[in-house]
Amino acid sequence: MNVEPRTSRSPRPRHRRGRLGRLASCIATAAALAGLLTSQTGAAQAADNPYERGPAPTTASIEAARGPYAVSEISVSRLAVSGFGGGTVYYPTSTADGTFGAVAVSPGYTAYQSSIAWLGPRLASQGFVVFTIDTLTTLDQPDSRGDQLLAALDYLVQRSSVRDRIDAGRLGVMGHSMGGGGTLEAAKSRPSLQAAIPLTGWNLDKTWPEITTPTLVFGADGDTIAPVATHSEPFYQTLPATTDRAYLELRGATHFTPNTSNTTIAKYSISWLKRFIDNDTRYEQFLCPLPAVSLTIAESRGNCPHTS
């Protein structure tokens, strides 16, 4: 009588072991398929965005003084160009990753390219060709500076010695003060631009409903030359709601804060340029949700999530 139960029970563990083995095999197969699908999805995403450049970003990587690319530079004489005053081109030294987007940067009223030179290597080291320019005269007004930014981009993609490193369809503009006003003028004149970043911009024109270029406006809470209430805020507010836009007001800052190396300006400028010139959604995390009010940011506004 006691043998029967032991006999009847003995196949059951073996049967359970068989089931467990088959279950483990199924789990392993599912995991392999999931891995394959993940790999294929990653490959598809990479194929969908051929402009992605550099490793996956982190807060540390976009706040660093230099990014992953070694940078070279070329001085461009004003005698060799027309429509602007020459400048300096900063570009990734390696050609292994193919072409890069390009950005032209204008100084402000009475200033030279030296006032915004820090942006050249900082942005280029993240995977851009950057042209910090001099203007025809230091007294040029925003509309002229806008034309000069566009002339500088045209020179970069048509005549410069680094034109083969640039994707002519992925261009942006930046500028300080009247150069920031010129940035808005350039974006208005050339809707094909992929990004615009005015830095404590100044312009007599306060309304920009024509701009469709993704635009990041920087203001400074202590700016007495281009106070945010009469410049950066209305610039931002009058951009169309359908345009990708953001406003960051720097805390404890002045009109001239963009003239020296600034981690907050660099961090969000890099993220904006990467997101819209490179279509790199890996940088969306630094833009949406909007940056929180902090020791360096007095206010932020924007239309997250981005649509382009």
N, C-alpha and C positions, 0 to 999 in steps of 0.2 A: 504493500500500500504506500509505503514511503518512497519507493522507487519511482512510481508513476509521476508524482509531482515534480521530482527532480528531473526526470526525463522530459516531461512536458515543458518545464521551465528552461531547460538547457538550450533549446533552439532559439528562444526569444532574445537572449543577449546577442547571439550571433546575428539574428535578424536586425536588431537595433543597430549593431555595429555596421551592418550593411547599409541600412538607411542613413546612418550618420556619415558613412563614407561617400554615399551618393550625394548627400546634402553638401558635404564639404567640397565635392567636385563641382557641384552646381554653383556654389558660392565663389569658388576660384574662377570658374568660367565667367560668371557675371562680373567679377572684379576685373578680369582681363578685358572683357568687352567694354566696361566702363572706362578703363584706362585707355583703350583704343579710341573710344569716342571722345574722351577728353583731349587726347593727342590730336585727333582729327579736328576737333573744335578749335584748339589752339592754332593749328596750322591754317584753318580756314580764316580765323580772325586775323592772323598775320598776313594772309593773302588779301584779305579785305582792306587792310591798311598798309600799303607798301611804304608809307612815309614815316612809320615808327622808327625812332632812332634812339640808341642808347639803352642801358639796362632799366629795369623797372624802378621807378622813382620812390624815394623815401623822403620824409621830412628832412633828414640829415643831408641827403644828396642835393636837394634843391636849395638848402640854406648854406651849403658849402661855398667857400670862396671860389672854388673851381670845380667844374663838372668832370665827366669821364673822358672828354676829348682833349688831347694836346692841341694847342692853338698856335698858329703862325699869323703874322701880320704884314701888310703891305701899305706903304705910304703912297697916297695918290695926290700928285701936285694939282693945284688949281689951274695950272697952265695946260694940263693934259685933258681937261674936261670942259664941258660947257653946261650952263644952267644951274650950277652950284659951285661951291668954293673948294672942292677937293676934300680930302679927309684921310681916314685910316680904315682899311679893311681887315677885320679879324675873321679867321676861318679855321675849322677843324683841319689839322694837318693831314690826317689819314683820309684816304679815298675808299677805304674798304667797305663803307656803308653806303656808297653811292652818293647821290646828290642831297643837298640840304635846302631848307627854306632860308630866306634872307630877310634881314630887317635893316632899314635905314633909320638913323637917330639924329635928330637936330638939336643943337643947343638953343639957348634962349637969347633974349635981347641983350646986346653988347657983349655976348659971350662967344667963346671959341669951342672947338670940339673937345679941348682939354677938360671942359666943365662936365662933359658926359662920357669921358673916355673910359671910366671904370666899367661901364656897361658892355663895352666891346669884348674884352676877353671873358667876362663873366657869362655873358649869353652865348658866345661862340663855343665855350667849353661844354655847353649843354647840347650842342649839335645844330648851330645856326651859322650862317655867314652874316656878319654884322658890319655895317658901314657907319661909323661915326663921322659926321660931315662938318665942314665949315660952310658958312653961308656966304653969299656974294658980298654982303656987307654985314657988319654986326648990328646994323639998325633995321634990317629987313623985317617987315611986318608978317603976321601969320599967313596971309594968303600967299605971299612970296615964298615963305618957308615951306608951305605945302607943296608948291610947284617944285621947289628944290629937292624935297624928299623924293618926289616921283622921278625927277631927273637923275637922282643918285641911284635909285633902283633900276632905271633903264640902263644906266651906265654899267651897273653890276652885271646884268644879265645879257647885255649886248656886246660890251667892249672890254670889260675888265679881264685881267689875267686869270681870275678864278671863275669865270662864267660857266665853265664846264662842271663846276662843283655845285651849281645852283639849279634848283627846279624853278623855272620862271613862273610857274603857276602858283607858287606858295610864297607870298611876299607880305611883309607887314611894315608898319611905321611906328616910331616912337618919337617923343620930343619933350623938352623941358620948357616951361614958361611960354614964350611966343612960339617956341618949337612945338610945345604941346598944342597950342592953338593951330599951328601948321599941320599937326598930325590929324586933327579933325578936318581941316581943309582938304588934305590929301585923301582921306577916306571918303569925303563927300564927292571929290572929283573922280575917284577911281574905285567904284564899288567892288571890283574884282579883288581888292586887297583882302587878305584873310584875317588880319588882326591890326588893331590900332590901340596905342597906349599913351594918352597924354599925361604928363607928369606935372602936377601943379600948373596946369595950362592957363594961358591968358589969351583972350580973344574978345574983341568988341561984339562979335556975333555970339549971342547966348543960346540960340536955338538950332538944333541939328536933326530935324525930322527926316532929312534925306539920307542919313547914314544907315547902311545895311551891314557894314563891316562889324564883326564882333569887337566891342570897344570896352576897355577897362580904364576907368577914370580914377586917377590918384589926386586927392586933395590933401591939404595940410591944415590942421586945426589952428596953427599959429601964423598962417599966411596973411600978411598985411599988404602984399603987392597984388596978388590975385586971390582975394578972400573967397573961401568956398561958397559963401552965400550968393556971390555975384559971378562966380566962374564955374568951378568944378561941379557944384550941385546942379545948377541949371543945365550945364552941358549934359550931365547924366540924365536928368529928368526929361529932357526934350528928345533924347534918343527914342526911336520907335520901340514900343513894347514888344514888337516882333523881332527886334534885333537882340542878339546875345549881348548883354551889357552887365557891367558891375561897377560899383563905386566903393572905393576904399579911402577913408580919411585917416591919415597918419596922425597919431597922437604925439604931442610934444614936438611937433615938426614945424618948420618954416618953409617959405617959398623956395629956399635954396637947399633943402634937405636932399633932393635928387642929385645934387652936384657932387656928393661923396658917397662912397660905398655904403649901401643900406640893405640889410638882409631882408627886411619886409618887402621893399620894392622888388628886389631880385627874386625872392621866392614866388611872389604872385605874378610877376611879369613872365618868368620862366614858365609857370604853369599855364598862363593864358596863351603864350606863344605856342607852347607844345600842344595845347588842347585844340587850337584853331588853325595854326599853320601846318602842324603835323597830323591833325585829326586824331591825336593820341589821347584816348579816353582814360588811360592810366593816370592822367593828371587831373581828372575830374574831381578826385577825392580831395584835392586841395582848394577847390573852388566852390564845391557844393557838398554839404551845406555851406552857406556863406561863412567866411572867417569870423570868429567870435571877437567881440570887443575885448581888448587886452591892453597890456602896457604900451603896445606899439600901434594899436588900431583903435581909433575913437568911434568909428562907425563903419558899417558895411551895408550895402544894398545890392540887389541883383535879381535876375529873373531865373533862378535855378528852378528846375533842371534845364540845362542848355539843350537847345533844339537842333543845332547844326552839327 
